[in-house]
Amino acid sequence: MVSVSTFAEFDCDIKYVWQAVTSLTDYSWRSGIKNIIIGKDNKQFDEHTKDGFVTHFKITKFKPYDFYEFDMENDNLTGRWKGKFIFSGGRTFVEFTEEASAKKFYIKPFLKAYLKSQQKIYIADLKKKLEKYSHRRNKK
């Protein structure tokens, strides 16, 4: 199993960060996602990339403004994603951790680099999404 964590801070209220990360209907800000199909129970969903790849998710923990967790699986990997959220001093801090195992032996050497790359893209997309909520956007 490979584990990769990323940390970020946002100069905005935690409610905006939480909403962006947990929304299954507002995903237009995510550069690699074509669509998300939500299951009947709202705890399972499938993400479809613009390349046509599908990943299945099942939400396992949902504690608003604090913790979000889900299991994930696709043809290449299986694992878990965890998100921790903290609001302090007018800023929101997040820690996102992915733990995954490769399903195919030839993917194993590249899995950690792949997860790091995906997290980097996700954080960059999230920062762009949240720019309009920044407390400092009009200050120079």
N, CA, C and O atoms as CSV, one atom per row, in Angstrom:
chain,resi,resn,atom,element,x,y,z
A,1,MET,N,N,0.846,-1.179,0.000
A,1,MET,CA,C,0.000,0.000,0.000
A,1,MET,C,C,0.887,1.237,0.000
A,1,MET,O,O,1.905,1.292,0.691
A,2,VAL,N,N,0.484,2.220,-0.783
A,2,VAL,CA,C,1.183,3.495,-0.888
A,2,VAL,C,C,0.319,4.557,-0.217
A,2,VAL,O,O,-0.902,4.554,-0.374
A,3,SER,N,N,0.946,5.467,0.530
A,3,SER,CA,C,0.224,6.550,1.183
A,3,SER,C,C,0.874,7.879,0.805
A,3,SER,O,O,2.091,8.042,0.901
A,4,VAL,N,N,0.044,8.818,0.376
A,4,VAL,CA,C,0.522,10.135,-0.022
A,4,VAL,C,C,-0.393,11.181,0.603
A,4,VAL,O,O,-1.617,11.074,0.523
A,5,SER,N,N,0.215,12.202,1.232
A,5,SER,CA,C,-0.561,13.284,1.841
A,5,SER,C,C,-0.165,14.616,1.227
A,5,SER,O,O,0.978,14.823,0.818
A,6,THR,N,N,-1.132,15.504,1.174
A,6,THR,CA,C,-0.876,16.861,0.736
A,6,THR,C,C,-1.550,17.819,1.700
A,6,THR,O,O,-2.600,17.515,2.267
A,7,PHE,N,N,-0.936,18.973,1.879
A,7,PHE,CA,C,-1.453,19.984,2.789
A,7,PHE,C,C,-1.654,21.272,2.004
A,7,PHE,O,O,-0.878,21.583,1.100
A,8,ALA,N,N,-2.690,22.015,2.350
A,8,ALA,CA,C,-2.935,23.300,1.692
A,8,ALA,C,C,-3.684,24.206,2.651
A,8,ALA,O,O,-4.327,23.749,3.596
A,9,GLU,N,N,-3.584,25.500,2.386
A,9,GLU,CA,C,-4.355,26.459,3.168
A,9,GLU,C,C,-5.036,27.413,2.202
A,9,GLU,O,O,-4.529,27.717,1.122
A,10,PHE,N,N,-6.200,27.872,2.631
A,10,PHE,CA,C,-7.026,28.740,1.808
A,10,PHE,C,C,-7.450,29.938,2.637
A,10,PHE,O,O,-7.857,29.798,3.791
A,11,ASP,N,N,-7.354,31.099,2.046
A,11,ASP,CA,C,-7.692,32.340,2.735
A,11,ASP,C,C,-9.195,32.606,2.598
A,11,ASP,O,O,-9.621,33.630,2.063
A,12,CYS,N,N,-9.981,31.651,3.101
A,12,CYS,CA,C,-11.433,31.806,3.051
A,12,CYS,C,C,-12.075,30.931,4.127
A,12,CYS,O,O,-11.424,30.096,4.755
A,13,ASP,N,N,-13.352,31.153,4.310
A,13,ASP,CA,C,-14.109,30.417,5.317
A,13,ASP,C,C,-14.156,28.933,4.971
A,13,ASP,O,O,-14.182,28.560,3.798
A,14,ILE,N,N,-14.168,28.104,5.987
A,14,ILE,CA,C,-14.188,26.650,5.812
A,14,ILE,C,C,-15.422,26.177,5.044
A,14,ILE,O,O,-15.367,25.154,4.362
A,15,LYS,N,N,-16.531,26.910,5.146
A,15,LYS,CA,C,-17.758,26.459,4.466
A,15,LYS,C,C,-17.569,26.391,2.957
A,15,LYS,O,O,-18.139,25.517,2.304
A,16,TYR,N,N,-16.770,27.310,2.390
A,16,TYR,CA,C,-16.546,27.300,0.943
A,16,TYR,C,C,-15.656,26.129,0.531
A,16,TYR,O,O,-15.885,25.499,-0.502
A,17,VAL,N,N,-14.651,25.846,1.337
A,17,VAL,CA,C,-13.750,24.734,1.050
A,17,VAL,C,C,-14.509,23.414,1.168
A,17,VAL,O,O,-14.418,22.553,0.293
A,18,TRP,N,N,-15.258,23.267,2.259
A,18,TRP,CA,C,-16.029,22.049,2.483
A,18,TRP,C,C,-17.018,21.808,1.337
A,18,TRP,O,O,-17.117,20.696,0.818
A,19,GLN,N,N,-17.733,22.841,0.955
A,19,GLN,CA,C,-18.733,22.709,-0.115
A,19,GLN,C,C,-18.078,22.285,-1.428
A,19,GLN,O,O,-18.587,21.409,-2.126
A,20,ALA,N,N,-16.960,22.903,-1.758
A,20,ALA,CA,C,-16.286,22.569,-3.017
A,20,ALA,C,C,-15.807,21.115,-3.022
A,20,ALA,O,O,-15.993,20.401,-4.007
A,21,VAL,N,N,-15.199,20.688,-1.935
A,21,VAL,CA,C,-14.620,19.347,-1.869
A,21,VAL,C,C,-15.700,18.266,-1.832
A,21,VAL,O,O,-15.532,17.212,-2.445
A,22,THR,N,N,-16.791,18.507,-1.132
A,22,THR,CA,C,-17.785,17.444,-0.926
A,22,THR,C,C,-18.941,17.456,-1.924
A,22,THR,O,O,-19.711,16.497,-1.970
A,23,SER,N,N,-19.083,18.504,-2.717
A,23,SER,CA,C,-20.196,18.550,-3.672
A,23,SER,C,C,-20.011,17.508,-4.768
A,23,SER,O,O,-18.942,17.395,-5.368
A,24,LEU,N,N,-21.058,16.763,-5.009
A,24,LEU,CA,C,-21.034,15.780,-6.096
A,24,LEU,C,C,-21.724,16.323,-7.346
A,24,LEU,O,O,-21.788,15.643,-8.370
A,25,THR,N,N,-22.236,17.541,-7.261
A,25,THR,CA,C,-22.921,18.138,-8.417
A,25,THR,C,C,-22.166,19.320,-9.010
A,25,THR,O,O,-22.334,19.617,-10.193
A,26,ASP,N,N,-21.348,19.996,-8.228
A,26,ASP,CA,C,-20.562,21.130,-8.723
A,26,ASP,C,C,-19.120,20.675,-8.885
A,26,ASP,O,O,-18.299,20.858,-7.986
A,27,TYR,N,N,-18.817,20.086,-10.027
A,27,TYR,CA,C,-17.472,19.573,-10.301
A,27,TYR,C,C,-16.852,20.231,-11.535
A,27,TYR,O,O,-15.805,19.787,-12.005
A,28,SER,N,N,-17.472,21.265,-12.057
A,28,SER,CA,C,-16.969,21.917,-13.275
A,28,SER,C,C,-15.571,22.494,-13.080
A,28,SER,O,O,-14.839,22.664,-14.056
A,29,TRP,N,N,-15.192,22.794,-11.867
A,29,TRP,CA,C,-13.874,23.343,-11.564
A,29,TRP,C,C,-12.756,22.304,-11.628
A,29,TRP,O,O,-11.579,22.662,-11.658
A,30,ARG,N,N,-13.111,21.047,-11.648
A,30,ARG,CA,C,-12.113,19.965,-11.672
A,30,ARG,C,C,-11.695,19.689,-13.115
A,30,ARG,O,O,-12.494,19.207,-13.918
A,31,SER,N,N,-10.473,19.987,-13.429
A,31,SER,CA,C,-9.996,19.970,-14.805
A,31,SER,C,C,-10.048,18.604,-15.487
A,31,SER,O,O,-10.150,18.542,-16.712
A,32,GLY,N,N,-9.983,17.534,-14.744
A,32,GLY,CA,C,-9.956,16.215,-15.370
A,32,GLY,C,C,-11.264,15.451,-15.353
A,32,GLY,O,O,-11.334,14.340,-15.878
A,33,ILE,N,N,-12.306,16.025,-14.759
A,33,ILE,CA,C,-13.560,15.295,-14.591
A,33,ILE,C,C,-14.588,15.690,-15.650
A,33,ILE,O,O,-14.879,16.870,-15.851
A,34,LYS,N,N,-15.127,14.676,-16.320
A,34,LYS,CA,C,-16.184,14.898,-17.318
A,34,LYS,C,C,-17.541,14.944,-16.641
A,34,LYS,O,O,-18.338,15.849,-16.887
A,35,ASN,N,N,-17.802,13.945,-15.770
A,35,ASN,CA,C,-19.061,13.944,-15.017
A,35,ASN,C,C,-18.962,13.011,-13.813
A,35,ASN,O,O,-18.053,12.189,-13.695
A,36,ILE,N,N,-19.946,13.181,-12.923
A,36,ILE,CA,C,-20.069,12.341,-11.738
A,36,ILE,C,C,-21.484,11.791,-11.716
A,36,ILE,O,O,-22.458,12.536,-11.827
A,37,ILE,N,N,-21.581,10.489,-11.573
A,37,ILE,CA,C,-22.880,9.813,-11.483
A,37,ILE,C,C,-23.081,9.416,-10.021
A,37,ILE,O,O,-22.275,8.678,-9.453
A,38,ILE,N,N,-24.154,9.910,-9.423
A,38,ILE,CA,C,-24.431,9.677,-8.000
A,38,ILE,C,C,-25.364,8.485,-7.851
A,38,ILE,O,O,-26.354,8.370,-8.572
A,39,GLY,N,N,-25.043,7.594,-6.904
A,39,GLY,CA,C,-25.880,6.439,-6.618
A,39,GLY,C,C,-27.156,6.834,-5.894
A,39,GLY,O,O,-27.299,7.971,-5.444
A,40,LYS,N,N,-28.067,5.905,-5.788
A,40,LYS,CA,C,-29.375,6.164,-5.173
A,40,LYS,C,C,-29.279,6.598,-3.721
A,40,LYS,O,O,-30.107,7.383,-3.259
A,41,ASP,N,N,-28.286,6.106,-2.992
A,41,ASP,CA,C,-28.179,6.415,-1.563
A,41,ASP,C,C,-27.333,7.661,-1.277
A,41,ASP,O,O,-27.135,8.013,-0.114
A,42,ASN,N,N,-26.835,8.328,-2.310
A,42,ASN,CA,C,-25.970,9.510,-2.184
A,42,ASN,C,C,-24.663,9.232,-1.452
A,42,ASN,O,O,-23.942,10.170,-1.112
A,43,LYS,N,N,-24.344,7.981,-1.203
A,43,LYS,CA,C,-23.084,7.627,-0.564
A,43,LYS,C,C,-22.126,6.966,-1.546
A,43,LYS,O,O,-20.945,6.783,-1.249
A,44,GLN,N,N,-22.638,6.614,-2.705
A,44,GLN,CA,C,-21.803,6.015,-3.734
A,44,GLN,C,C,-21.876,6.889,-4.975
A,44,GLN,O,O,-22.930,7.419,-5.324
A,45,PHE,N,N,-20.724,7.028,-5.635
A,45,PHE,CA,C,-20.699,7.808,-6.860
A,45,PHE,C,C,-19.563,7.328,-7.748
A,45,PHE,O,O,-18.591,6.734,-7.279
A,46,ASP,N,N,-19.705,7.595,-9.026
A,46,ASP,CA,C,-18.691,7.241,-10.014
A,46,ASP,C,C,-18.205,8.513,-10.689
A,46,ASP,O,O,-19.002,9.317,-11.172
A,47,GLU,N,N,-16.904,8.685,-10.717
A,47,GLU,CA,C,-16.307,9.802,-11.438
A,47,GLU,C,C,-15.825,9.307,-12.795
A,47,GLU,O,O,-15.157,8.279,-12.905
A,48,HIS,N,N,-16.181,10.058,-13.808
A,48,HIS,CA,C,-15.750,9.750,-15.170
A,48,HIS,C,C,-14.785,10.849,-15.607
A,48,HIS,O,O,-15.136,12.029,-15.609
A,49,THR,N,N,-13.571,10.453,-15.976
A,49,THR,CA,C,-12.596,11.445,-16.423
A,49,THR,C,C,-12.885,11.832,-17.865
A,49,THR,O,O,-13.666,11.176,-18.555
A,50,LYS,N,N,-12.250,12.896,-18.304
A,50,LYS,CA,C,-12.395,13.337,-19.689
A,50,LYS,C,C,-11.793,12.324,-20.643
A,50,LYS,O,O,-12.111,12.328,-21.832
A,51,ASP,N,N,-10.919,11.449,-20.132
A,51,ASP,CA,C,-10.324,10.379,-20.939
A,51,ASP,C,C,-11.185,9.121,-20.965
A,51,ASP,O,O,-10.829,8.140,-21.618
A,52,GLY,N,N,-12.326,9.144,-20.254
A,52,GLY,CA,C,-13.237,8.007,-20.254
A,52,GLY,C,C,-12.965,6.972,-19.170
A,52,GLY,O,O,-13.550,5.890,-19.201
A,53,PHE,N,N,-12.099,7.275,-18.219
A,53,PHE,CA,C,-11.777,6.348,-17.140
A,53,PHE,C,C,-12.770,6.535,-15.999
A,53,PHE,O,O,-13.141,7.664,-15.678
A,54,VAL,N,N,-13.205,5.429,-15.382
A,54,VAL,CA,C,-14.208,5.489,-14.314
A,54,VAL,C,C,-13.602,5.001,-13.000
A,54,VAL,O,O,-12.943,3.962,-12.947
A,55,THR,N,N,-13.846,5.785,-11.930
A,55,THR,CA,C,-13.465,5.380,-10.578
A,55,THR,C,C,-14.721,5.366,-9.723
A,55,THR,O,O,-15.520,6.302,-9.756
A,56,HIS,N,N,-14.886,4.291,-8.955
A,56,HIS,CA,C,-16.046,4.113,-8.084
A,56,HIS,C,C,-15.678,4.539,-6.659
A,56,HIS,O,O,-14.593,4.223,-6.170
A,57,PHE,N,N,-16.584,5.250,-6.008
A,57,PHE,CA,C,-16.352,5.754,-4.658
A,57,PHE,C,C,-17.513,5.390,-3.743
A,57,PHE,O,O,-18.661,5.294,-4.176
A,58,LYS,N,N,-17.192,5.192,-2.478
A,58,LYS,CA,C,-18.214,4.975,-1.460
A,58,LYS,C,C,-17.822,5.800,-0.238
A,58,LYS,O,O,-16.778,5.564,0.370
A,59,ILE,N,N,-18.667,6.771,0.119
A,59,ILE,CA,C,-18.396,7.630,1.265
A,59,ILE,C,C,-18.535,6.806,2.543
A,59,ILE,O,O,-19.548,6.142,2.761
A,60,THR,N,N,-17.501,6.860,3.384
A,60,THR,CA,C,-17.503,6.070,4.621
A,60,THR,C,C,-17.600,6.941,5.869
A,60,THR,O,O,-18.065,6.481,6.913
A,61,LYS,N,N,-17.161,8.209,5.767
A,61,LYS,CA,C,-17.288,9.149,6.897
A,61,LYS,C,C,-17.575,10.534,6.339
A,61,LYS,O,O,-16.972,10.965,5.356
A,62,PHE,N,N,-18.505,11.218,6.986
A,62,PHE,CA,C,-18.908,12.550,6.544
A,62,PHE,C,C,-19.268,13.363,7.774
A,62,PHE,O,O,-20.406,13.323,8.243
A,63,LYS,N,N,-18.306,14.093,8.290
A,63,LYS,CA,C,-18.506,14.923,9.470
A,63,LYS,C,C,-18.292,16.374,9.027
A,63,LYS,O,O,-17.150,16.820,8.920
A,64,PRO,N,N,-19.379,17.116,8.769
A,64,PRO,CA,C,-19.273,18.447,8.161
A,64,PRO,C,C,-18.242,19.354,8.829
A,64,PRO,O,O,-18.161,19.468,10.052
A,65,TYR,N,N,-17.465,19.988,7.966
A,65,TYR,CA,C,-16.438,20.961,8.341
A,65,TYR,C,C,-15.305,20.357,9.168
A,65,TYR,O,O,-14.552,21.084,9.816
A,66,ASP,N,N,-15.186,19.046,9.147
A,66,ASP,CA,C,-14.173,18.378,9.949
A,66,ASP,C,C,-13.466,17.256,9.191
A,66,ASP,O,O,-12.246,17.286,9.029
A,67,PHE,N,N,-14.238,16.261,8.723
A,67,PHE,CA,C,-13.616,15.058,8.166
A,67,PHE,C,C,-14.497,14.448,7.078
A,67,PHE,O,O,-15.717,14.357,7.216
A,68,TYR,N,N,-13.844,14.034,5.998
A,68,TYR,CA,C,-14.534,13.408,4.858
A,68,TYR,C,C,-13.669,12.240,4.407
A,68,TYR,O,O,-12.457,12.384,4.248
A,69,GLU,N,N,-14.291,11.086,4.202
A,69,GLU,CA,C,-13.526,9.902,3.832
A,69,GLU,C,C,-14.338,9.035,2.890
A,69,GLU,O,O,-15.556,8.918,3.020
A,70,PHE,N,N,-13.635,8.425,1.933
A,70,PHE,CA,C,-14.312,7.469,1.059
A,70,PHE,C,C,-13.344,6.404,0.576
A,70,PHE,O,O,-12.132,6.612,0.512
A,71,ASP,N,N,-13.921,5.251,0.239
A,71,ASP,CA,C,-13.177,4.179,-0.406
A,71,ASP,C,C,-13.244,4.430,-1.901
A,71,ASP,O,O,-14.214,5.002,-2.398
A,72,MET,N,N,-12.210,4.000,-2.621
A,72,MET,CA,C,-12.179,4.197,-4.063
A,72,MET,C,C,-11.637,2.946,-4.738
A,72,MET,O,O,-10.846,2.192,-4.172
A,73,GLU,N,N,-12.100,2.757,-5.981
A,73,GLU,CA,C,-11.639,1.599,-6.738
A,73,GLU,C,C,-11.859,1.845,-8.217
A,73,GLU,O,O,-12.882,2.382,-8.640
A,74,ASN,N,N,-10.862,1.433,-8.992
A,74,ASN,CA,C,-11.019,1.419,-10.441
A,74,ASN,C,C,-10.249,0.218,-10.978
A,74,ASN,O,O,-9.840,-0.650,-10.207
A,75,ASP,N,N,-10.051,0.162,-12.283
A,75,ASP,CA,C,-9.384,-0.999,-12.875
A,75,ASP,C,C,-7.927,-1.140,-12.429
A,75,ASP,O,O,-7.354,-2.228,-12.495
A,76,ASN,N,N,-7.333,-0.034,-11.975
A,76,ASN,CA,C,-5.909,-0.047,-11.654
A,76,ASN,C,C,-5.563,-0.035,-10.175
A,76,ASN,O,O,-4.473,-0.459,-9.790
A,77,LEU,N,N,-6.487,0.449,-9.334
A,77,LEU,CA,C,-6.151,0.575,-7.916
A,77,LEU,C,C,-7.368,0.424,-7.024
A,77,LEU,O,O,-8.514,0.477,-7.469
A,78,THR,N,N,-7.074,0.234,-5.758
A,78,THR,CA,C,-8.098,0.226,-4.725
A,78,THR,C,C,-7.512,0.959,-3.524
A,78,THR,O,O,-6.314,0.864,-3.255
A,79,GLY,N,N,-8.353,1.684,-2.811
A,79,GLY,CA,C,-7.808,2.408,-1.680
A,79,GLY,C,C,-8.818,3.281,-0.963
A,79,GLY,O,O,-10.027,3.062,-1.031
A,80,ARG,N,N,-8.280,4.280,-0.272
A,80,ARG,CA,C,-9.091,5.162,0.570
A,80,ARG,C,C,-8.539,6.579,0.483
A,80,ARG,O,O,-7.330,6.785,0.378
A,81,TRP,N,N,-9.444,7.549,0.530
A,81,TRP,CA,C,-9.091,8.969,0.550
A,81,TRP,C,C,-9.646,9.546,1.834
A,81,TRP,O,O,-10.779,9.257,2.219
A,82,LYS,N,N,-8.820,10.385,2.515
A,82,LYS,CA,C,-9.244,11.026,3.764
A,82,LYS,C,C,-8.959,12.520,3.673
A,82,LYS,O,O,-7.890,12.937,3.228
A,83,GLY,N,N,-9.924,13.310,4.096
A,83,GLY,CA,C,-9.743,14.747,4.122
A,83,GLY,C,C,-10.025,15.307,5.499
A,83,GLY,O,O,-11.097,15.082,6.059
A,84,LYS,N,N,-9.058,16.044,6.051
A,84,LYS,CA,C,-9.222,16.711,7.341
A,84,LYS,C,C,-9.276,18.216,7.088
A,84,LYS,O,O,-8.508,18.740,6.281
A,85,PHE,N,N,-10.180,18.909,7.776
A,85,PHE,CA,C,-10.405,20.332,7.582
A,85,PHE,C,C,-10.304,21.053,8.923
A,85,PHE,O,O,-10.874,20.606,9.918
A,86,ILE,N,N,-9.576,22.168,8.946
A,86,ILE,CA,C,-9.430,22.969,10.175
A,86,ILE,C,C,-9.576,24.441,9.794
A,86,ILE,O,O,-8.987,24.905,8.818
A,87,PHE,N,N,-10.370,25.167,10.580
A,87,PHE,CA,C,-10.515,26.608,10.383
A,87,PHE,C,C,-9.861,27.314,11.557
A,87,PHE,O,O,-10.217,27.072,12.710
A,88,SER,N,N,-8.900,28.192,11.262
A,88,SER,CA,C,-8.184,28.899,12.322
A,88,SER,C,C,-7.676,30.235,11.782
A,88,SER,O,O,-7.099,30.302,10.696
A,89,GLY,N,N,-7.899,31.291,12.553
A,89,GLY,CA,C,-7.397,32.599,12.178
A,89,GLY,C,C,-7.927,33.112,10.860
A,89,GLY,O,O,-7.233,33.833,10.143
A,90,GLY,N,N,-9.151,32.745,10.535
A,90,GLY,CA,C,-9.748,33.197,9.284
A,90,GLY,C,C,-9.293,32.431,8.055
A,90,GLY,O,O,-9.623,32.809,6.931
A,91,ARG,N,N,-8.544,31.366,8.254
A,91,ARG,CA,C,-8.037,30.557,7.141
A,91,ARG,C,C,-8.465,29.100,7.316
A,91,ARG,O,O,-8.686,28.630,8.432
A,92,THR,N,N,-8.575,28.410,6.204
A,92,THR,CA,C,-8.925,26.993,6.231
A,92,THR,C,C,-7.702,26.176,5.844
A,92,THR,O,O,-7.047,26.454,4.839
A,93,PHE,N,N,-7.404,25.175,6.643
A,93,PHE,CA,C,-6.277,24.276,6.406
A,93,PHE,C,C,-6.825,22.885,6.117
A,93,PHE,O,O,-7.754,22.422,6.779
A,94,VAL,N,N,-6.241,22.225,5.122
A,94,VAL,CA,C,-6.676,20.875,4.783
A,94,VAL,C,C,-5.478,19.937,4.720
A,94,VAL,O,O,-4.354,20.333,4.411
A,95,GLU,N,N,-5.765,18.701,5.022
A,95,GLU,CA,C,-4.810,17.614,4.811
A,95,GLU,C,C,-5.572,16.518,4.091
A,95,GLU,O,O,-6.553,15.986,4.612
A,96,PHE,N,N,-5.120,16.184,2.893
A,96,PHE,CA,C,-5.738,15.123,2.110
A,96,PHE,C,C,-4.749,13.971,2.007
A,96,PHE,O,O,-3.594,14.164,1.628
A,97,THR,N,N,-5.210,12.777,2.346
A,97,THR,CA,C,-4.357,11.588,2.303
A,97,THR,C,C,-5.024,10.520,1.448
A,97,THR,O,O,-6.203,10.209,1.617
A,98,GLU,N,N,-4.247,9.971,0.534
A,98,GLU,CA,C,-4.706,8.835,-0.273
A,98,GLU,C,C,-3.842,7.638,0.065
A,98,GLU,O,O,-2.614,7.719,0.099
A,99,GLU,N,N,-4.512,6.532,0.312
A,99,GLU,CA,C,-3.830,5.261,0.536
A,99,GLU,C,C,-4.351,4.320,-0.530
A,99,GLU,O,O,-5.559,4.113,-0.643
A,100,ALA,N,N,-3.445,3.749,-1.314
A,100,ALA,CA,C,-3.891,2.913,-2.425
A,100,ALA,C,C,-2.941,1.752,-2.674
A,100,ALA,O,O,-1.754,1.801,-2.351
A,101,SER,N,N,-3.506,0.717,-3.254
A,101,SER,CA,C,-2.746,-0.445,-3.695
A,101,SER,C,C,-3.012,-0.650,-5.174
A,101,SER,O,O,-4.141,-0.515,-5.645
A,102,ALA,N,N,-1.959,-0.976,-5.891
A,102,ALA,CA,C,-2.087,-1.248,-7.320
A,102,ALA,C,C,-2.698,-2.621,-7.537
A,102,ALA,O,O,-2.371,-3.572,-6.827
A,103,LYS,N,N,-3.581,-2.725,-8.511
A,103,LYS,CA,C,-4.178,-4.017,-8.856
A,103,LYS,C,C,-3.324,-4.779,-9.866
A,103,LYS,O,O,-3.431,-5.999,-9.991
A,104,LYS,N,N,-2.481,-4.050,-10.580
A,104,LYS,CA,C,-1.629,-4.653,-11.605
A,104,LYS,C,C,-0.168,-4.434,-11.222
A,104,LYS,O,O,0.218,-3.329,-10.839
A,105,PHE,N,N,0.637,-5.477,-11.323
A,105,PHE,CA,C,2.022,-5.418,-10.847
A,105,PHE,C,C,2.829,-4.315,-11.538
A,105,PHE,O,O,3.689,-3.699,-10.909
A,106,TYR,N,N,2.568,-4.063,-12.802
A,106,TYR,CA,C,3.368,-3.093,-13.539
A,106,TYR,C,C,3.007,-1.641,-13.193
A,106,TYR,O,O,3.718,-0.721,-13.597
A,107,ILE,N,N,1.926,-1.427,-12.460
A,107,ILE,CA,C,1.541,-0.083,-12.027
A,107,ILE,C,C,2.204,0.270,-10.696
A,107,ILE,O,O,2.423,1.443,-10.392
A,108,LYS,N,N,2.514,-0.742,-9.920
A,108,LYS,CA,C,3.043,-0.536,-8.567
A,108,LYS,C,C,4.214,0.455,-8.496
A,108,LYS,O,O,4.204,1.316,-7.616
A,109,PRO,N,N,5.217,0.380,-9.373
A,109,PRO,CA,C,6.348,1.321,-9.263
A,109,PRO,C,C,5.971,2.787,-9.515
A,109,PRO,O,O,6.695,3.694,-9.105
A,110,PHE,N,N,4.853,3.012,-10.182
A,110,PHE,CA,C,4.444,4.366,-10.563
A,110,PHE,C,C,3.312,4.927,-9.710
A,110,PHE,O,O,2.931,6.085,-9.876
A,111,LEU,N,N,2.775,4.127,-8.806
A,111,LEU,CA,C,1.571,4.519,-8.078
A,111,LEU,C,C,1.787,5.758,-7.209
A,111,LEU,O,O,0.950,6.660,-7.214
A,112,LYS,N,N,2.877,5.817,-6.474
A,112,LYS,CA,C,3.117,6.961,-5.595
A,112,LYS,C,C,3.230,8.253,-6.406
A,112,LYS,O,O,2.644,9.270,-6.035
A,113,ALA,N,N,3.968,8.217,-7.492
A,113,ALA,CA,C,4.118,9.404,-8.344
A,113,ALA,C,C,2.768,9.801,-8.949
A,113,ALA,O,O,2.460,10.988,-9.058
A,114,TYR,N,N,1.980,8.825,-9.335
A,114,TYR,CA,C,0.660,9.108,-9.895
A,114,TYR,C,C,-0.238,9.797,-8.859
A,114,TYR,O,O,-0.885,10.797,-9.167
A,115,LEU,N,N,-0.276,9.266,-7.640
A,115,LEU,CA,C,-1.100,9.862,-6.590
A,115,LEU,C,C,-0.652,11.283,-6.275
A,115,LEU,O,O,-1.486,12.170,-6.093
A,116,LYS,N,N,0.660,11.506,-6.209
A,116,LYS,CA,C,1.182,12.857,-5.959
A,116,LYS,C,C,0.751,13.812,-7.072
A,116,LYS,O,O,0.361,14.950,-6.812
A,117,SER,N,N,0.826,13.342,-8.284
A,117,SER,CA,C,0.434,14.166,-9.435
A,117,SER,C,C,-1.050,14.514,-9.379
A,117,SER,O,O,-1.432,15.657,-9.629
A,118,GLN,N,N,-1.881,13.537,-9.052
A,118,GLN,CA,C,-3.320,13.771,-8.955
A,118,GLN,C,C,-3.638,14.762,-7.837
A,118,GLN,O,O,-4.500,15.625,-8.002
A,119,GLN,N,N,-2.951,14.645,-6.710
A,119,GLN,CA,C,-3.180,15.579,-5.601
A,119,GLN,C,C,-2.752,16.996,-5.974
A,119,GLN,O,O,-3.426,17.964,-5.619
A,120,LYS,N,N,-1.652,17.119,-6.678
A,120,LYS,CA,C,-1.167,18.438,-7.108
A,120,LYS,C,C,-2.196,19.110,-8.026
A,120,LYS,O,O,-2.492,20.294,-7.868
A,121,ILE,N,N,-2.725,18.365,-8.962
A,121,ILE,CA,C,-3.742,18.898,-9.879
A,121,ILE,C,C,-4.995,19.280,-9.101
A,121,ILE,O,O,-5.562,20.349,-9.327
A,122,TYR,N,N,-5.428,18.420,-8.192
A,122,TYR,CA,C,-6.639,18.682,-7.404
A,122,TYR,C,C,-6.499,19.967,-6.582
A,122,TYR,O,O,-7.412,20.793,-6.572
A,123,ILE,N,N,-5.381,20.141,-5.903
A,123,ILE,CA,C,-5.170,21.338,-5.082
A,123,ILE,C,C,-5.116,22.586,-5.967
A,123,ILE,O,O,-5.687,23.614,-5.603
A,124,ALA,N,N,-4.448,22.518,-7.111
A,124,ALA,CA,C,-4.389,23.667,-8.022
A,124,ALA,C,C,-5.789,24.043,-8.501
A,124,ALA,O,O,-6.143,25.221,-8.531
A,125,ASP,N,N,-6.584,23.039,-8.874
A,125,ASP,CA,C,-7.965,23.287,-9.301
A,125,ASP,C,C,-8.788,23.891,-8.165
A,125,ASP,O,O,-9.572,24.814,-8.383
A,126,LEU,N,N,-8.608,23.369,-6.954
A,126,LEU,CA,C,-9.363,23.846,-5.794
A,126,LEU,C,C,-8.995,25.297,-5.464
A,126,LEU,O,O,-9.864,26.101,-5.126
A,127,LYS,N,N,-7.721,25.621,-5.564
A,127,LYS,CA,C,-7.298,27.007,-5.304
A,127,LYS,C,C,-7.954,27.969,-6.290
A,127,LYS,O,O,-8.404,29.048,-5.902
A,128,LYS,N,N,-8.010,27.584,-7.557
A,128,LYS,CA,C,-8.675,28.425,-8.563
A,128,LYS,C,C,-10.149,28.584,-8.237
A,128,LYS,O,O,-10.696,29.682,-8.333
A,129,LYS,N,N,-10.786,27.496,-7.855
A,129,LYS,CA,C,-12.213,27.519,-7.511
A,129,LYS,C,C,-12.486,28.481,-6.358
A,129,LYS,O,O,-13.493,29.189,-6.363
A,130,LEU,N,N,-11.601,28.508,-5.379
A,130,LEU,CA,C,-11.835,29.276,-4.153
A,130,LEU,C,C,-11.304,30.704,-4.191
A,130,LEU,O,O,-11.504,31.458,-3.238
A,131,GLU,N,N,-10.637,31.087,-5.263
A,131,GLU,CA,C,-10.085,32.445,-5.360
A,131,GLU,C,C,-11.120,33.527,-5.088
A,131,GLU,O,O,-10.828,34.522,-4.424
A,132,LYS,N,N,-12.316,33.333,-5.595
A,132,LYS,CA,C,-13.349,34.367,-5.450
A,132,LYS,C,C,-13.811,34.540,-4.003
A,132,LYS,O,O,-14.460,35.534,-3.680
A,133,TYR,N,N,-13.486,33.590,-3.134
A,133,TYR,CA,C,-13.883,33.678,-1.729
A,133,TYR,C,C,-12.753,34.191,-0.828
A,133,TYR,O,O,-12.936,34.339,0.381
A,134,SER,N,N,-11.605,34.456,-1.416
A,134,SER,CA,C,-10.435,34.875,-0.650
A,134,SER,C,C,-10.700,36.205,0.055
A,134,SER,O,O,-11.283,37.121,-0.525
A,135,HIS,N,N,-10.264,36.298,1.311
A,135,HIS,CA,C,-10.401,37.519,2.089
A,135,HIS,C,C,-9.492,38.616,1.553
A,135,HIS,O,O,-9.765,39.800,1.746
A,136,ARG,N,N,-8.416,38.228,0.884
A,136,ARG,CA,C,-7.410,39.191,0.440
A,136,ARG,C,C,-7.503,39.518,-1.048
A,136,ARG,O,O,-6.635,40.227,-1.557
A,137,ARG,N,N,-8.480,39.051,-1.745
A,137,ARG,CA,C,-8.533,39.192,-3.191
A,137,ARG,C,C,-8.509,40.637,-3.669
A,137,ARG,O,O,-7.996,40.919,-4.752
A,138,ASN,N,N,-9.052,41.550,-2.884
A,138,ASN,CA,C,-9.077,42.950,-3.298
A,138,ASN,C,C,-8.058,43.804,-2.570
A,138,ASN,O,O,-8.007,45.018,-2.773
A,139,LYS,N,N,-7.243,43.185,-1.725
A,139,LYS,CA,C,-6.238,43.936,-0.983
A,139,LYS,C,C,-4.912,43.906,-1.720
A,139,LYS,O,O,-4.552,42.896,-2.325
A,140,LYS,N,N,-4.186,45.015,-1.667
A,140,LYS,CA,C,-2.869,45.063,-2.320
A,140,LYS,C,C,-1.830,45.541,-1.358
A,140,LYS,O,O,-0.658,45.650,-1.718
